[in-house]
Amino acid sequence: MTTWRVLLRGENFPLDTQQGAPLMGFYATRWVAAPDEQGAFAAAVEQLREAPELSGIPKGCGANIVSEDIAELPHGQVPPERRGLTTFRMATSSA
């Protein structure tokens, strides 16, 4: 199996449950073992769904996760385990 570095971007996540709180986005990098890029993306998203910061996000809320970059790592190159994510406030429309 191949090791992949997957950079994910999340959009429109209701991370703050207070009424009127802005929707948030995030970036997260995950390292996963998978046979191909498609499998790497699926494994990274599954791993990300277990993040404590994303617990309690209701299904069907309009949030989504996309891949920014998926790179195959050289054999034997696996970084230390990291699980965090970096959040940002989603831009609001002026229309």
N, C-alpha and C positions, 0 to 999 in steps of 0.2 A: 504494500500500500504506500502511496505517496503522501508526504506531508505538505500542506498548503497553508499559506498565510492569506487570510480573508479579511479585507477591510469592508465593514458594513456601515451603512448610513440608515438611520431610522428617522422617520418623519411623522409629524402630527401625533405625537404621543402625549396623552393627558397625564404627565408625571406628577403634577400637583393636583390633589383632589379638591382644592378650594374652588368654589364657584367663581367664574370669571378669570381663573388662572390661565396664562397663555399656554398654547400647545408647545411642546418641546421636540427637538430633534436630538440626535446623538450620533457619534462615531464610535465604533468599537472594532478592535482587531482581535481576531481569533485564529489560533493555530489548530488545525484538525488533520486527521488522517482520512483519506478518501481515495477512491480509484480515479476520479476525474474532477474537473471544475464544478460540474453540476452537483456532484455528491459533496464536494467541499462546501459549496454554498449552503446546501441543506443541513449539513452537520454543524456549520457555524451558526446558522439561525437557531437550530435546536439548542445548542449550547447557550446562546444568548438569551433565549426564553427563560432559562433557569436563573438569570441574574436577579438578585434581590431588588435592584432598582426598577425592574420591569414587572415585579409581582403585582397582581391586582389590576393589570391593564385589561379592560373588558374586550372581549372579542367583538368585532364588528364596529369598533369605535372610529374607523377611518385611518388608523395608523398603519404604516407599511415599512418594510425593511428591504433595501436594495444593496447590491454589491457595488462598491466603488472600484475594487481591485482584488483580483485573485491571482496569487503567484505561487508557483511550485518552488519548494525549497530544495536545495541540494541535499543529497542523501546524508543523513546523520546530523543535519543542522536543525535543531529544535530549540527555540528559545525557552527561557523559564516561563512557567505558567503565569499568565496575567489575565485577570477577569474584569477589569473596570470598563467604564465607558465615559466619554466626554460629551456633555450635553450643551445644547445651544437653544436659544429661543427662536421659534419659527417666525419668519417675517409675516407681518399682517398686511392684508390687501387694503389699499386706500379707496377702492372702488365701492 
